[in-house]
Amino acid sequence: MSGHEKVGDEAVLQATRITLGLLAHRIGRLSEQIRNVDARPTRLVKCHAPRLLDVVGIGSDTAVALLITVGDNPERLDGEASFAALCGSVLSSVPRAVGNTAA
């Protein structure tokens, strides 16, 4: 191997190390951002409906889905049947609103 080839190999190796270092740093920053985004739903549920997290089987993702489904109308949910109706469940025993009889 000539001296010129050795210098070229060392330059490639150094560029590879620098690139890998930059990628590792970027992965670390993205991982931190993902952890922050993943923690937001739990913080929101704890702020707006903390009792939901006390129910066995309901984690923050499910709690967020329930809160989105309920929206600004929590008074519409007085039991399981009304929640099933709100979700459009076929098993719902609550009659549909007047004028909304399409299947």
N, CA, C and O atoms as a printed pandas DataFrame, in Angstrom:
     atom_number atom_name residue_name chain_id  residue_number  x_coord  y_coord  z_coord
0              1         N          MET        A               1    0.853   -1.163    0.000
1              2        CA          MET        A               1    0.000    0.000    0.000
2              3         C          MET        A               1    0.904    1.232    0.000
3              4         O          MET        A               1    1.845    1.337    0.787
4              5         N          SER        A               2    0.597    2.140   -0.885
5              6        CA          SER        A               2    1.416    3.348   -0.973
6              7         C          SER        A               2    1.000    4.342    0.107
7              8         O          SER        A               2   -0.070    4.212    0.702
8              9         N          GLY        A               3    1.841    5.319    0.352
9             10        CA          GLY        A               3    1.562    6.342    1.353
10            11         C          GLY        A               3    0.333    7.151    1.014
11            12         O          GLY        A               3   -0.391    7.605    1.901
12            13         N          HIS        A               4    0.099    7.332   -0.283
13            14        CA          HIS        A               4   -1.078    8.099   -0.728
14            15         C          HIS        A               4   -2.367    7.350   -0.397
15            16         O          HIS        A               4   -3.343    7.964    0.034
16            17         N          GLU        A               5   -2.383    6.025   -0.594
17            18        CA          GLU        A               5   -3.569    5.220   -0.279
18            19         C          GLU        A               5   -3.830    5.200    1.219
19            20         O          GLU        A               5   -4.983    5.217    1.650
20            21         N          LYS        A               6   -2.755    5.164    2.025
21            22        CA          LYS        A               6   -2.907    5.140    3.478
22            23         C          LYS        A               6   -3.533    6.438    3.981
23            24         O          LYS        A               6   -4.400    6.417    4.855
24            25         N          VAL        A               7   -3.092    7.565    3.430
25            26        CA          VAL        A               7   -3.662    8.860    3.821
26            27         C          VAL        A               7   -5.140    8.917    3.436
27            28         O          VAL        A               7   -5.963    9.422    4.199
28            29         N          GLY        A               8   -5.473    8.401    2.255
29            30        CA          GLY        A               8   -6.865    8.382    1.810
30            31         C          GLY        A               8   -7.722    7.514    2.710
31            32         O          GLY        A               8   -8.847    7.892    3.040
32            33         N          ASP        A               9   -7.207    6.343    3.120
33            34        CA          ASP        A               9   -7.938    5.452    4.022
34            35         C          ASP        A               9   -8.175    6.113    5.384
35            36         O          ASP        A               9   -9.259    5.998    5.956
36            37         N          GLU        A              10   -7.163    6.798    5.892
37            38        CA          GLU        A              10   -7.296    7.471    7.186
38            39         C          GLU        A              10   -8.331    8.596    7.117
39            40         O          GLU        A              10   -9.068    8.823    8.076
40            41         N          ALA        A              11   -8.383    9.296    5.988
41            42        CA          ALA        A              11   -9.364   10.376    5.816
42            43         C          ALA        A              11  -10.787    9.801    5.797
43            44         O          ALA        A              11  -11.701   10.373    6.392
44            45         N          VAL        A              12  -10.964    8.687    5.121
45            46        CA          VAL        A              12  -12.276    8.043    5.061
46            47         C          VAL        A              12  -12.673    7.567    6.453
47            48         O          VAL        A              12  -13.817    7.742    6.875
48            49         N          LEU        A              13  -11.720    6.963    7.162
49            50        CA          LEU        A              13  -11.992    6.484    8.517
50            51         C          LEU        A              13  -12.371    7.639    9.445
51            52         O          LEU        A              13  -13.311    7.520   10.231
52            53         N          GLN        A              14  -11.648    8.747    9.357
53            54        CA          GLN        A              14  -11.961    9.905   10.197
54            55         C          GLN        A              14  -13.327   10.487    9.843
55            56         O          GLN        A              14  -14.094   10.845   10.736
56            57         N          ALA        A              15  -13.639   10.585    8.552
57            58        CA          ALA        A              15  -14.944   11.105    8.128
58            59         C          ALA        A              15  -16.062   10.190    8.624
59            60         O          ALA        A              15  -17.131   10.658    9.016
60            61         N          THR        A              16  -15.804    8.880    8.602
61            62        CA          THR        A              16  -16.789    7.924    9.087
62            63         C          THR        A              16  -17.022    8.098   10.581
63            64         O          THR        A              16  -18.164    8.084   11.040
64            65         N          ARG        A              17  -15.947    8.263   11.339
65            66        CA          ARG        A              17  -16.077    8.471   12.793
66            67         C          ARG        A              17  -16.851    9.751   13.099
67            68         O          ARG        A              17  -17.719    9.761   13.972
68            69         N          ILE        A              18  -16.540   10.816   12.394
69            70        CA          ILE        A              18  -17.236   12.091   12.616
70            71         C          ILE        A              18  -18.721   11.942   12.290
71            72         O          ILE        A              18  -19.575   12.402   13.048
72            73         N          THR        A              19  -19.022   11.304   11.170
73            74        CA          THR        A              19  -20.415   11.111   10.762
74            75         C          THR        A              19  -21.173   10.263   11.770
75            76         O          THR        A              19  -22.306   10.585   12.129
76            77         N          LEU        A              20  -20.551    9.175   12.229
77            78        CA          LEU        A              20  -21.200    8.329   13.226
78            79         C          LEU        A              20  -21.425    9.080   14.538
79            80         O          LEU        A              20  -22.454    8.898   15.187
80            81         N          GLY        A              21  -20.477    9.913   14.927
81            82        CA          GLY        A              21  -20.640   10.727   16.135
82            83         C          GLY        A              21  -21.806   11.690   16.002
83            84         O          GLY        A              21  -22.596   11.851   16.932
84            85         N          LEU        A              22  -21.913   12.332   14.839
85            86        CA          LEU        A              22  -23.032   13.255   14.600
86            87         C          LEU        A              22  -24.369   12.516   14.610
87            88         O          LEU        A              22  -25.357   13.006   15.157
88            89         N          LEU        A              23  -24.386   11.338   14.002
89            90        CA          LEU        A              23  -25.621   10.540   13.995
90            91         C          LEU        A              23  -26.008   10.101   15.404
91            92         O          LEU        A              23  -27.185   10.133   15.761
92            93         N          ALA        A              24  -25.033    9.695   16.200
93            94        CA          ALA        A              24  -25.309    9.279   17.580
94            95         C          ALA        A              24  -25.877   10.450   18.379
95            96         O          ALA        A              24  -26.811   10.279   19.163
96            97         N          HIS        A              25  -25.313   11.633   18.177
97            98        CA          HIS        A              25  -25.812   12.825   18.877
98            99         C          HIS        A              25  -27.247   13.122   18.451
99           100         O          HIS        A              25  -28.091   13.437   19.289
100          101         N          ARG        A              26  -27.526   13.023   17.153
101          102        CA          ARG        A              26  -28.878   13.283   16.646
102          103         C          ARG        A              26  -29.872   12.259   17.179
103          104         O          ARG        A              26  -30.993   12.615   17.544
104          105         N          ILE        A              27  -29.472   10.987   17.226
105          106        CA          ILE        A              27  -30.332    9.937   17.776
106          107         C          ILE        A              27  -30.658   10.231   19.231
107          108         O          ILE        A              27  -31.797   10.055   19.663
108          109         N          GLY        A              28  -29.661   10.680   19.989
109          110        CA          GLY        A              28  -29.895   11.030   21.392
110          111         C          GLY        A              28  -30.905   12.157   21.534
111          112         O          GLY        A              28  -31.792   12.095   22.386
112          113         N          ARG        A              29  -30.776   13.187   20.705
113          114        CA          ARG        A              29  -31.715   14.317   20.761
114          115         C          ARG        A              29  -33.124   13.886   20.360
115          116         O          ARG        A              29  -34.101   14.285   20.992
116          117         N          LEU        A              30  -33.227   13.074   19.312
117          118        CA          LEU        A              30  -34.546   12.597   18.881
118          119         C          LEU        A              30  -35.182   11.695   19.936
119          120         O          LEU        A              30  -36.391   11.762   20.159
120          121         N          SER        A              31  -34.390   10.865   20.578
121          122        CA          SER        A              31  -34.909    9.997   21.640
122          123         C          SER        A              31  -35.463   10.822   22.788
123          124         O          SER        A              31  -36.501   10.487   23.360
124          125         N          GLU        A              32  -34.765   11.905   23.125
125          126        CA          GLU        A              32  -35.246   12.797   24.192
126          127         C          GLU        A              32  -36.561   13.458   23.782
127          128         O          GLU        A              32  -37.481   13.570   24.593
128          129         N          GLN        A              33  -36.649   13.890   22.539
129          130        CA          GLN        A              33  -37.888   14.501   22.052
130          131         C          GLN        A              33  -39.037   13.496   22.086
131          132         O          GLN        A              33  -40.158   13.857   22.444
132          133         N          ILE        A              34  -38.779   12.261   21.723
133          134        CA          ILE        A              34  -39.815   11.222   21.752
134          135         C          ILE        A              34  -40.297   10.996   23.181
135          136         O          ILE        A              34  -41.500   10.878   23.413
136          137         N          ARG        A              35  -39.372   10.933   24.142
137          138        CA          ARG        A              35  -39.768   10.760   25.547
138          139         C          ARG        A              35  -40.639   11.920   26.006
139          140         O          ARG        A              35  -41.621   11.710   26.719
140          141         N          ASN        A              36  -40.295   13.141   25.609
141          142        CA          ASN        A              36  -41.094   14.311   25.988
142          143         C          ASN        A              36  -42.490   14.257   25.381
143          144         O          ASN        A              36  -43.472   14.559   26.059
144          145         N          VAL        A              37  -42.588   13.877   24.117
145          146        CA          VAL        A              37  -43.897   13.783   23.451
146          147         C          VAL        A              37  -44.715   12.660   24.085
147          148         O          VAL        A              37  -45.916   12.822   24.307
148          149         N          ASP        A              38  -44.083   11.528   24.379
149          150        CA          ASP        A              38  -44.798   10.410   24.997
150          151         C          ASP        A              38  -45.322   10.753   26.388
151          152         O          ASP        A              38  -46.331   10.194   26.817
152          153         N          ALA        A              39  -44.660   11.654   27.097
153          154        CA          ALA        A              39  -45.076   12.014   28.455
154          155         C          ALA        A              39  -46.233   13.017   28.467
155          156         O          ALA        A              39  -46.922   13.140   29.479
156          157         N          ARG        A              40  -46.456   13.722   27.381
157          158        CA          ARG        A              40  -47.502   14.755   27.340
158          159         C          ARG        A              40  -48.901   14.215   27.625
159          160         O          ARG        A              40  -49.615   14.807   28.434
160          161         N          PRO        A              41  -49.323   13.116   26.996
161          162        CA          PRO        A              41  -50.686   12.632   27.277
162          163         C          PRO        A              41  -50.908   12.339   28.764
163          164         O          PRO        A              41  -51.965   12.668   29.303
164          165         N          THR        A              42  -49.938   11.733   29.422
165          166        CA          THR        A              42  -50.085   11.433   30.853
166          167         C          THR        A              42  -50.236   12.717   31.647
167          168         O          THR        A              42  -51.075   12.793   32.545
168          169         N          ARG        A              43  -49.437   13.726   31.331
169          170        CA          ARG        A              43  -49.543   15.014   32.043
170          171         C          ARG        A              43  -50.912   15.641   31.819
171          172         O          ARG        A              43  -51.506   16.183   32.752
172          173         N          LEU        A              44  -51.423   15.572   30.583
173          174        CA          LEU        A              44  -52.735   16.160   30.284
174          175         C          LEU        A              44  -53.853   15.437   31.030
175          176         O          LEU        A              44  -54.752   16.073   31.581
176          177         N          VAL        A              45  -53.794   14.110   31.044
177          178        CA          VAL        A              45  -54.830   13.350   31.760
178          179         C          VAL        A              45  -54.754   13.647   33.250
179          180         O          VAL        A              45  -55.787   13.843   33.891
180          181         N          LYS        A              46  -53.550   13.684   33.812
181          182        CA          LYS        A              46  -53.399   13.985   35.242
182          183         C          LYS        A              46  -53.947   15.370   35.570
183          184         O          LYS        A              46  -54.444   15.596   36.673
184          185         N          CYS        A              47  -53.858   16.282   34.632
185          186        CA          CYS        A              47  -54.349   17.645   34.851
186          187         C          CYS        A              47  -55.871   17.733   34.723
187          188         O          CYS        A              47  -56.524   18.399   35.527
188          189         N          HIS        A              48  -56.443   17.055   33.704
189          190        CA          HIS        A              48  -57.856   17.240   33.388
190          191         C          HIS        A              48  -58.787   16.140   33.900
191          192         O          HIS        A              48  -59.963   16.401   34.153
192          193         N          ALA        A              49  -58.286   14.929   34.054
193          194        CA          ALA        A              49  -59.152   13.821   34.500
194          195         C          ALA        A              49  -58.307   12.770   35.227
195          196         O          ALA        A              49  -58.207   11.631   34.772
196          197         N          PRO        A              50  -57.706   13.146   36.341
197          198        CA          PRO        A              50  -56.781   12.231   37.015
198          199         C          PRO        A              50  -57.424   10.932   37.497
199          200         O          PRO        A              50  -56.739    9.915   37.605
200          201         N          ARG        A              51  -58.728   10.945   37.787
201          202        CA          ARG        A              51  -59.398    9.731   38.284
202          203         C          ARG        A              51  -59.443    8.626   37.230
203          204         O          ARG        A              51  -59.550    7.448   37.571
204          205         N          LEU        A              52  -59.363    8.999   35.959
205          206        CA          LEU        A              52  -59.358    7.986   34.902
206          207         C          LEU        A              52  -58.184    7.031   35.065
207          208         O          LEU        A              52  -58.309    5.835   34.799
208          209         N          LEU        A              53  -57.054    7.556   35.497
209          210        CA          LEU        A              53  -55.857    6.720   35.635
210          211         C          LEU        A              53  -55.945    5.780   36.831
211          212         O          LEU        A              53  -55.127    4.870   36.961
212          213         N          ASP        A              54  -56.929    5.990   37.708
213          214        CA          ASP        A              54  -57.124    5.090   38.856
214          215         C          ASP        A              54  -57.890    3.830   38.471
215          216         O          ASP        A              54  -57.900    2.858   39.226
216          217         N          VAL        A              55  -58.530    3.836   37.304
217          218        CA          VAL        A              55  -59.327    2.699   36.861
218          219         C          VAL        A              55  -58.383    1.617   36.342
219          220         O          VAL        A              55  -57.509    1.877   35.515
220          221         N          VAL        A              56  -58.580    0.395   36.847
221          222        CA          VAL        A              56  -57.745   -0.724   36.422
222          223         C          VAL        A              56  -57.920   -0.945   34.924
223          224         O          VAL        A              56  -59.044   -1.031   34.429
224          225         N          GLY        A              57  -56.825   -1.034   34.220
225          226        CA          GLY        A              57  -56.861   -1.303   32.782
226          227         C          GLY        A              57  -56.850   -0.062   31.909
227          228         O          GLY        A              57  -56.787   -0.173   30.684
228          229         N          ILE        A              58  -56.910    1.107   32.509
229          230        CA          ILE        A              58  -56.881    2.338   31.717
230          231         C          ILE        A              58  -55.554    3.038   31.959
231          232         O          ILE        A              58  -55.266    3.517   33.056
232          233         N          GLY        A              59  -54.758    3.080   30.900
233          234        CA          GLY        A              59  -53.505    3.818   30.937
234          235         C          GLY        A              59  -53.710    5.175   30.303
235          236         O          GLY        A              59  -54.832    5.548   29.961
236          237         N          SER        A              60  -52.630    5.909   30.148
237          238        CA          SER        A              60  -52.771    7.268   29.629
238          239         C          SER        A              60  -53.263    7.290   28.185
239          240         O          SER        A              60  -54.025    8.183   27.814
240          241         N          ASP        A              61  -52.843    6.324   27.358
241          242        CA          ASP        A              61  -53.313    6.311   25.967
242          243         C          ASP        A              61  -54.820    6.090   25.883
243          244         O          ASP        A              61  -55.513    6.777   25.133
244          245         N          THR        A              62  -55.323    5.131   26.654
245          246        CA          THR        A              62  -56.759    4.857   26.663
246          247         C          THR        A              62  -57.523    6.040   27.248
247          248         O          THR        A              62  -58.584    6.409   26.743
248          249         N          ALA        A              63  -56.986    6.633   28.309
249          250        CA          ALA        A              63  -57.637    7.788   28.931
250          251         C          ALA        A              63  -57.750    8.947   27.942
251          252         O          ALA        A              63  -58.782    9.616   27.876
252          253         N          VAL        A              64  -56.690    9.179   27.178
253          254        CA          VAL        A              64  -56.720   10.251   26.177
254          255         C          VAL        A              64  -57.783    9.943   25.122
255          256         O          VAL        A              64  -58.538   10.830   24.723
256          257         N          ALA        A              65  -57.845    8.686   24.669
257          258        CA          ALA        A              65  -58.853    8.312   23.673
258          259         C          ALA        A              65  -60.269    8.528   24.221
259          260         O          ALA        A              65  -61.147    9.009   23.506
260          261         N          LEU        A              66  -60.483    8.174   25.480
261          262        CA          LEU        A              66  -61.792    8.390   26.103
262          263         C          LEU        A              66  -62.121    9.878   26.190
263          264         O          LEU        A              66  -63.243   10.287   25.891
264          265         N          LEU        A              67  -61.156   10.677   26.593
265          266        CA          LEU        A              67  -61.393   12.121   26.708
266          267         C          LEU        A              67  -61.688   12.743   25.344
267          268         O          LEU        A              67  -62.527   13.638   25.237
268          269         N          ILE        A              68  -61.011   12.280   24.318
269          270        CA          ILE        A              68  -61.276   12.795   22.974
270          271         C          ILE        A              68  -62.678   12.393   22.532
271          272         O          ILE        A              68  -63.395   13.193   21.930
272          273         N          THR        A              69  -63.066   11.164   22.826
273          274        CA          THR        A              69  -64.399   10.680   22.443
274          275         C          THR        A              69  -65.493   11.469   23.158
275          276         O          THR        A              69  -66.491   11.848   22.546
276          277         N          VAL        A              70  -65.306   11.712   24.441
277          278        CA          VAL        A              70  -66.294   12.450   25.229
278          279         C          VAL        A              70  -66.343   13.903   24.787
279          280         O          VAL        A              70  -67.420   14.493   24.707
280          281         N          GLY        A              71  -65.201   14.474   24.504
281          282        CA          GLY        A              71  -65.138   15.861   24.064
282          283         C          GLY        A              71  -65.653   16.816   25.122
283          284         O          GLY        A              71  -65.335   16.677   26.304
284          285         N          ASP        A              72  -66.443   17.780   24.700
285          286        CA          ASP        A              72  -66.975   18.797   25.601
286          287         C          ASP        A              72  -68.350   18.430   26.157
287          288         O          ASP        A              72  -69.069   19.296   26.654
288          289         N          ASN        A              73  -68.717   17.144   26.073
289          290        CA          ASN        A              73  -70.051   16.733   26.493
290          291         C          ASN        A              73  -70.025   15.605   27.520
291          292         O          ASN        A              73  -70.681   14.587   27.301
292          293         N          PRO        A              74  -69.305   15.737   28.618
293          294        CA          PRO        A              74  -69.243   14.635   29.589
294          295         C          PRO        A              74  -70.593   14.329   30.227
295          296         O          PRO        A              74  -70.813   13.215   30.702
296          297         N          GLU        A              75  -71.502   15.308   30.242
297          298        CA          GLU        A              75  -72.813   15.075   30.849
298          299         C          GLU        A              75  -73.636   14.073   30.040
299          300         O          GLU        A              75  -74.619   13.533   30.548
300          301         N          ARG        A              76  -73.252   13.821   28.795
301          302        CA          ARG        A              76  -73.958   12.847   27.966
302          303         C          ARG        A              76  -73.677   11.416   28.402
303          304         O          ARG        A              76  -74.382   10.494   27.992
304          305         N          LEU        A              77  -72.662   11.222   29.225
305          306        CA          LEU        A              77  -72.277    9.870   29.618
306          307         C          LEU        A              77  -72.731    9.582   31.039
307          308         O          LEU        A              77  -72.062    9.950   32.005
308          309         N          ASP        A              78  -73.871    8.922   31.154
309          310        CA          ASP        A              78  -74.353    8.576   32.493
310          311         C          ASP        A              78  -74.283    7.078   32.736
311          312         O          ASP        A              78  -74.799    6.593   33.743
312          313         N          GLY        A              79  -73.651    6.334   31.828
313          314        CA          GLY        A              79  -73.495    4.889   32.002
314          315         C          GLY        A              79  -72.843    4.252   30.793
315          316         O          GLY        A              79  -72.496    4.931   29.827
316          317         N          GLU        A              80  -72.682    2.944   30.859
317          318        CA          GLU        A              80  -72.024    2.215   29.781
318          319         C          GLU        A              80  -72.802    2.310   28.471
319          320         O          GLU        A              80  -72.208    2.440   27.401
320          321         N          ALA        A              81  -74.133    2.245   28.556
321          322        CA          ALA        A              81  -74.950    2.275   27.340
322          323         C          ALA        A              81  -74.810    3.608   26.616
323          324         O          ALA        A              81  -74.733    3.638   25.388
324          325         N          SER        A              82  -74.776    4.705   27.357
325          326        CA          SER        A              82  -74.640    6.009   26.697
326          327         C          SER        A              82  -73.250    6.167   26.080
327          328         O          SER        A              82  -73.099    6.804   25.038
328          329         N          PHE        A              83  -72.246    5.592   26.719
329          330        CA          PHE        A              83  -70.902    5.640   26.133
330          331         C          PHE        A              83  -70.863    4.804   24.853
331          332         O          PHE        A              83  -70.255    5.215   23.865
332          333         N          ALA        A              84  -71.509    3.631   24.864
333          334        CA          ALA        A              84  -71.565    2.793   23.672
334          335         C          ALA        A              84  -72.278    3.535   22.545
335          336         O          ALA        A              84  -71.862    3.455   21.389
336          337         N          ALA        A              85  -73.341    4.250   22.874
337          338        CA          ALA        A              85  -74.063    5.017   21.855
338          339         C          ALA        A              85  -73.190    6.129   21.291
339          340         O          ALA        A              85  -73.183    6.365   20.083
340          341         N          LEU        A              86  -72.453    6.812   22.163
341          342        CA          LEU        A              86  -71.569    7.886   21.711
342          343         C          LEU        A              86  -70.510    7.347   20.767
343          344         O          LEU        A              86  -70.139    8.013   19.800
344          345         N          CYS        A              87  -70.024    6.152   21.042
345          346        CA          CYS        A              87  -68.996    5.532   20.205
346          347         C          CYS        A              87  -69.577    4.897   18.953
347          348         O          CYS        A              87  -68.831    4.486   18.064
348          349         N          GLY        A              88  -70.913    4.811   18.871
349          350        CA          GLY        A              88  -71.550    4.227   17.711
350          351         C          GLY        A              88  -71.520    2.718   17.720
351          352         O          GLY        A              88  -71.547    2.084   16.665
352          353         N          SER        A              89  -71.465    2.139   18.902
353          354        CA          SER        A              89  -71.411    0.689   19.014
354          355         C          SER        A              89  -72.708    0.048   18.549
355          356         O          SER        A              89  -73.795    0.549   18.839
356          357         N          VAL        A              90  -72.592   -1.047   17.837
357          358        CA          VAL        A              90  -73.755   -1.804   17.381
358          359         C          VAL        A              90  -74.496   -2.370   18.582
359          360         O          VAL        A              90  -75.707   -2.582   18.515
360          361         N          LEU        A              91  -73.794   -2.616   19.670
361          362        CA          LEU        A              91  -74.397   -3.218   20.853
362          363         C          LEU        A              91  -75.112   -2.209   21.742
363          364         O          LEU        A              91  -75.645   -2.568   22.793
364          365         N          SER        A              92  -75.123   -0.958   21.324
365          366        CA          SER        A              92  -75.736    0.079   22.141
366          367         C          SER        A              92  -77.234   -0.159   22.298
367          368         O          SER        A              92  -77.918   -0.491   21.331
368          369         N          SER        A              93  -77.743    0.012   23.522
369          370        CA          SER        A              93  -79.180   -0.135   23.776
370          371         C          SER        A              93  -79.862    1.220   23.913
371          372         O          SER        A              93  -81.056    1.287   24.209
372          373         N          VAL        A              94  -79.115    2.296   23.700
373          374        CA          VAL        A              94  -79.680    3.639   23.788
374          375         C          VAL        A              94  -80.195    4.026   22.403
375          376         O          VAL        A              94  -79.453    3.932   21.425
376          377         N          PRO        A              95  -81.453    4.459   22.304
377          378        CA          PRO        A              95  -82.000    4.821   20.990
378          379         C          PRO        A              95  -81.244    6.029   20.407
379          380         O          PRO        A              95  -80.737    6.885   21.131
380          381         N          ARG        A              96  -81.196    6.054   19.096
381          382        CA          ARG        A              96  -80.543    7.177   18.419
382          383         C          ARG        A              96  -81.377    8.441   18.564
383          384         O          ARG        A              96  -82.577    8.393   18.831
384          385         N          ALA        A              97  -80.717    9.554   18.384
385          386        CA          ALA        A              97  -81.410   10.845   18.473
386          387         C          ALA        A              97  -82.477   10.936   17.380
387          388         O          ALA        A              97  -82.344   10.323   16.321
388          389         N          VAL        A              98  -83.516   11.692   17.642
389          390        CA          VAL        A              98  -84.594   11.880   16.682
390          391         C          VAL        A              98  -84.007   12.477   15.411
391          392         O          VAL        A              98  -83.233   13.433   15.458
392          393         N          GLY        A              99  -84.384   11.902   14.282
393          394        CA          GLY        A              99  -83.888   12.399   13.004
394          395         C          GLY        A              99  -82.584   11.762   12.569
395          396         O          GLY        A              99  -82.129   11.997   11.450
396          397         N          ASN        A             100  -81.983   10.975   13.412
397          398        CA          ASN        A             100  -80.719   10.320   13.095
398          399         C          ASN        A             100  -80.937    8.814   13.125
399          400         O          ASN        A             100  -80.377    8.109   13.965
400          401         N          THR        A             101  -81.767    8.329   12.188
401          402        CA          THR        A             101  -82.142    6.910   12.216
402          403         C          THR        A             101  -81.452    6.100   11.154
403          404         O          THR        A             101  -81.703    4.899   11.047
404          405         N          ALA        A             102  -80.586    6.707   10.357
405          406        CA          ALA        A             102  -79.868    5.967    9.307
406          407         C          ALA        A             102  -78.922    4.985    9.953
407          408         O          ALA        A             102  -78.257    5.307   10.937
408          409         N          ALA        A             103  -78.860    3.799    9.409
409          410        CA          ALA        A             103  -77.972    2.769    9.973
410          411         C          ALA        A             103  -76.585    2.903    9.457
411          412         O          ALA        A             103  -75.710    2.120    9.826
